[in-house]
């Protein structure tokens, strides 16, 4: 009988490990793959309007939800296509579009993509100085498969050098979305770098997904030099950054995409 004891001991260890894996609380984690991508209105850097290339870059990232900036809707330069619908079809996701301005025979704005159903959608016109391009936030409420309701907001802030308009827009975002405790993800092209006044105003309340000691640049895609694309979250204690990555496709867009895996944490009692 003595010669069987080592075998029985190994069997016990194996079964104990299997039991621990089954009881691992990590199995019930709510993880969301979030993408932010300025898509250069679908033109690609080859200026060929190859939406297959753009869709493939998004599909390779495999996001659950995505915020897309510089989106054309039936413009002449987009061959009168609904670009967000075309990308949604190619990636097997659902989409919504929000107009910022009339442009080139159609409309120009932002879109959200999702693997989940949108519960409620809308847009907010952000403060814009006279003569400048109107900026908006596109917003949505959605219910995750686990039953949690979250808010997802896409943004594309002003690009002027002085930054005054971006500051006003950041302050407006805080006014609009910090008045409740709905777990919220903010994603987009903020046209400003870490440490700027714009980013400081947001980060006073929103959590950031990048490493402030090593912020990976996101623009331009062929040789990234500065970080201007972000994914943020609120309240800070409801979210945890699990993974983060900057994805640079030199053809799909002049921006790199930002991919972050966020964990939605249980509400504290």
C-alpha positions as CSV (number, residue, x, y, z in Angstrom):
1,X,0.0,0.0,0.0
2,X,2.8,2.4,0.7
3,X,3.7,2.7,-3.0
4,X,0.3,4.2,-3.8
5,X,0.5,7.0,-1.3
6,X,2.4,9.4,-3.6
7,X,-0.2,8.8,-6.3
8,X,-3.1,9.5,-4.0
9,X,-1.4,12.6,-2.8
10,X,-1.1,13.9,-6.3
11,X,-4.7,13.2,-7.0
12,X,-5.7,15.1,-3.9
13,X,-3.6,18.1,-5.0
14,X,-5.2,18.1,-8.5
15,X,-8.8,17.9,-7.3
16,X,-8.1,20.7,-4.7
17,X,-6.7,22.9,-7.5
18,X,-9.7,22.2,-9.7
19,X,-12.1,23.1,-6.9
20,X,-10.3,26.4,-6.3
21,X,-10.5,27.3,-10.0
22,X,-14.2,26.7,-10.0
23,X,-14.7,28.9,-7.0
24,X,-12.4,31.6,-8.3
25,X,-14.3,34.9,-7.9
26,X,-12.5,36.1,-11.1
27,X,-14.9,34.0,-13.1
28,X,-17.7,36.5,-12.3
29,X,-15.8,39.6,-13.3
30,X,-17.4,42.1,-15.6
31,X,-14.8,42.9,-18.2
32,X,-15.4,45.4,-21.1
33,X,-13.1,45.9,-24.1
34,X,-13.2,49.6,-25.0
35,X,-11.8,51.2,-28.1
36,X,-11.3,54.8,-29.0
37,X,-10.4,55.5,-32.6
38,X,-10.2,58.6,-34.8
39,X,-10.8,57.1,-38.2
40,X,-9.9,60.0,-40.5
41,X,-13.5,59.9,-41.9
42,X,-12.8,56.5,-43.4
43,X,-10.4,57.8,-46.0
44,X,-7.3,55.9,-44.8
45,X,-3.9,57.4,-45.2
46,X,-3.9,56.2,-48.8
47,X,-6.9,58.4,-49.4
48,X,-8.8,55.5,-51.0
49,X,-11.9,55.2,-48.7
50,X,-11.2,51.5,-48.2
51,X,-13.6,50.8,-45.3
52,X,-12.5,47.2,-45.3
53,X,-9.1,48.3,-44.0
54,X,-10.7,50.5,-41.3
55,X,-13.1,47.8,-40.3
56,X,-10.4,45.2,-40.1
57,X,-8.3,47.4,-37.8
58,X,-11.4,47.6,-35.5
59,X,-12.2,44.0,-35.8
60,X,-8.7,42.9,-34.9
61,X,-9.0,44.9,-31.7
62,X,-12.2,43.0,-30.9
63,X,-13.8,45.7,-28.8
64,X,-17.1,45.3,-27.0
65,X,-17.8,49.0,-27.4
66,X,-16.0,51.6,-29.5
67,X,-16.0,55.4,-29.9
68,X,-15.2,56.6,-33.4
69,X,-14.3,60.2,-34.2
70,X,-14.3,61.9,-37.6
71,X,-17.2,60.1,-39.0
72,X,-18.9,60.9,-42.3
73,X,-22.5,60.4,-43.1
74,X,-23.5,60.4,-46.8
75,X,-20.9,63.0,-47.7
76,X,-19.5,63.4,-51.3
77,X,-16.0,62.4,-50.1
78,X,-17.4,59.2,-48.6
79,X,-19.2,58.3,-51.8
80,X,-22.5,59.1,-50.1
81,X,-22.2,56.1,-47.7
82,X,-23.3,55.9,-44.1
83,X,-19.8,55.1,-42.9
84,X,-20.7,54.1,-39.4
85,X,-23.3,51.7,-40.7
86,X,-20.9,50.2,-43.2
87,X,-18.3,49.7,-40.4
88,X,-20.9,48.2,-38.1
89,X,-21.9,45.7,-40.8
90,X,-18.4,44.7,-41.4
91,X,-17.6,44.2,-37.7
92,X,-21.0,42.7,-36.8
93,X,-21.7,45.4,-34.3
94,X,-24.5,48.0,-33.9
95,X,-23.9,51.7,-34.5
96,X,-25.3,55.1,-33.8
97,X,-24.2,58.4,-35.4
98,X,-24.5,61.9,-34.1
99,X,-24.0,65.0,-36.4
100,X,-21.7,67.8,-35.3
101,X,-21.9,69.8,-38.6
102,X,-23.3,69.7,-42.1
103,X,-20.4,68.9,-44.4
104,X,-19.7,68.2,-48.1
105,X,-23.3,67.3,-49.1
106,X,-23.9,65.2,-46.0
107,X,-23.0,65.3,-42.3
108,X,-19.9,64.9,-40.1
109,X,-19.7,63.9,-36.5
110,X,-19.0,60.9,-34.3
111,X,-20.3,57.3,-33.9
112,X,-20.5,54.6,-31.3
113,X,-20.2,50.9,-32.0
114,X,-21.4,48.2,-29.6
115,X,-21.9,44.5,-29.3
116,X,-24.7,45.3,-26.8
117,X,-28.0,46.9,-27.4
118,X,-28.3,50.7,-26.9
119,X,-30.9,51.5,-24.3
120,X,-30.9,55.3,-24.8
121,X,-28.8,57.5,-27.0
122,X,-28.3,61.3,-27.6
123,X,-25.8,64.1,-28.1
124,X,-24.6,67.2,-26.3
125,X,-23.4,70.3,-28.1
126,X,-20.2,71.5,-26.4
127,X,-19.2,75.1,-26.0
128,X,-17.8,76.3,-29.3
129,X,-16.3,79.7,-30.1
130,X,-17.8,81.7,-33.0
131,X,-16.4,80.6,-36.3
132,X,-15.0,77.3,-35.1
133,X,-16.2,73.8,-35.8
134,X,-19.1,72.7,-33.6
135,X,-18.0,70.0,-31.1
136,X,-20.3,67.4,-29.6
137,X,-20.4,64.5,-27.2
138,X,-22.3,61.4,-28.3
139,X,-23.8,59.5,-25.4
140,X,-25.5,56.2,-24.8
141,X,-26.9,54.1,-22.0
142,X,-26.5,50.3,-22.4
143,X,-27.1,47.2,-20.4
144,X,-24.3,44.7,-20.2
145,X,-24.9,40.9,-20.4
146,X,-24.5,40.7,-16.6
147,X,-27.3,43.2,-16.2
148,X,-25.3,46.3,-15.3
149,X,-26.3,49.6,-16.8
150,X,-23.4,51.8,-17.9
151,X,-23.0,55.1,-19.9
152,X,-20.6,55.3,-22.8
153,X,-19.6,58.8,-24.1
154,X,-17.6,59.6,-27.3
155,X,-15.9,62.9,-27.6
156,X,-13.8,64.9,-30.0
157,X,-12.6,68.2,-28.5
158,X,-11.4,71.4,-30.3
159,X,-8.0,71.5,-31.9
160,X,-7.1,75.2,-31.6
161,X,-3.6,75.8,-30.2
162,X,-4.6,78.2,-27.4
163,X,-6.7,75.5,-25.7
164,X,-9.3,77.9,-24.3
165,X,-12.1,76.1,-26.1
166,X,-11.0,72.7,-25.0
167,X,-11.0,73.8,-21.4
168,X,-14.6,75.0,-21.6
169,X,-15.6,71.8,-23.3
170,X,-13.9,69.7,-20.6
171,X,-15.7,71.7,-17.9
172,X,-19.0,71.2,-19.7
173,X,-18.4,67.4,-19.8
174,X,-17.8,67.5,-16.0
175,X,-21.0,69.4,-15.5
176,X,-23.0,67.0,-17.6
177,X,-21.8,63.7,-16.4
178,X,-20.7,64.0,-12.8
179,X,-24.2,64.6,-11.4
180,X,-25.0,60.9,-10.8
181,X,-23.3,57.6,-10.1
182,X,-23.9,55.7,-13.3
183,X,-20.7,54.0,-14.2
184,X,-19.4,56.0,-17.2
185,X,-16.7,55.6,-19.8
186,X,-15.4,58.6,-21.7
187,X,-13.5,57.9,-24.9
188,X,-12.2,60.0,-27.7
189,X,-9.7,62.4,-29.3
190,X,-9.1,65.2,-26.7
191,X,-6.6,67.0,-28.9
192,X,-4.4,67.7,-25.8
193,X,-1.5,66.0,-24.1
194,X,-1.1,64.6,-20.5
195,X,-0.5,67.4,-18.0
196,X,-2.4,70.0,-20.0
197,X,-5.1,72.1,-18.4
198,X,-7.8,70.2,-20.3
199,X,-6.6,66.8,-19.1
200,X,-6.1,68.1,-15.5
201,X,-9.7,69.3,-15.4
202,X,-11.0,65.9,-16.4
203,X,-8.6,63.9,-14.4
204,X,-9.6,65.8,-11.2
205,X,-12.7,63.6,-11.4
206,X,-12.2,60.9,-14.0
207,X,-9.8,58.0,-13.8
208,X,-7.4,57.6,-16.7
209,X,-6.3,54.3,-18.3
210,X,-2.8,55.4,-19.4
211,X,0.4,55.3,-17.4
212,X,1.2,59.0,-16.6
213,X,4.9,58.0,-16.2
214,X,4.9,56.5,-19.7
215,X,2.0,57.8,-21.8
216,X,2.1,56.0,-25.1
217,X,1.8,58.4,-28.0
218,X,-1.2,58.0,-30.3
219,X,-0.5,60.5,-33.1
220,X,0.5,60.4,-35.9
221,X,0.1,56.7,-36.6
222,X,3.2,56.4,-38.9
223,X,5.5,57.8,-36.2
224,X,3.6,58.5,-33.0
225,X,4.9,61.6,-31.1
226,X,2.2,62.7,-28.7
227,X,-0.8,61.3,-26.8
228,X,-4.1,63.0,-27.7
229,X,-6.5,60.0,-27.6
230,X,-7.9,58.8,-24.3
231,X,-10.2,56.4,-22.4
232,X,-11.4,57.7,-19.0
233,X,-13.9,56.4,-16.4
234,X,-16.1,57.6,-13.6
235,X,-16.6,57.0,-10.7
236,X,-13.0,56.0,-10.2
237,X,-13.9,53.4,-7.5
238,X,-16.2,51.5,-9.9
239,X,-13.5,50.8,-12.5
240,X,-10.2,48.9,-12.7
241,X,-7.8,49.0,-15.7
242,X,-7.0,45.4,-16.5
243,X,-5.2,45.8,-19.9
244,X,-4.2,48.7,-22.1
245,X,-2.7,48.9,-25.5
246,X,-2.0,51.5,-28.3
247,X,-2.7,50.0,-31.7
248,X,-1.1,51.7,-34.7
249,X,-2.2,50.9,-38.2
250,X,-0.3,53.2,-40.5
251,X,-2.9,52.9,-43.3
252,X,-6.3,52.6,-41.5
253,X,-6.0,56.1,-40.0
254,X,-3.6,58.9,-39.1
255,X,-4.3,58.2,-35.4
256,X,-3.5,55.1,-33.4
257,X,-6.4,53.4,-31.7
258,X,-6.5,53.1,-27.9
259,X,-7.7,49.7,-26.5
260,X,-8.4,49.3,-22.8
261,X,-9.9,46.4,-20.9
262,X,-11.9,47.7,-18.0
263,X,-13.4,45.8,-15.1
264,X,-16.6,47.1,-13.6
265,X,-16.3,46.7,-9.9
266,X,-19.3,46.0,-7.6
267,X,-21.0,49.0,-6.1
268,X,-19.7,49.7,-2.7
269,X,-22.3,49.5,0.1
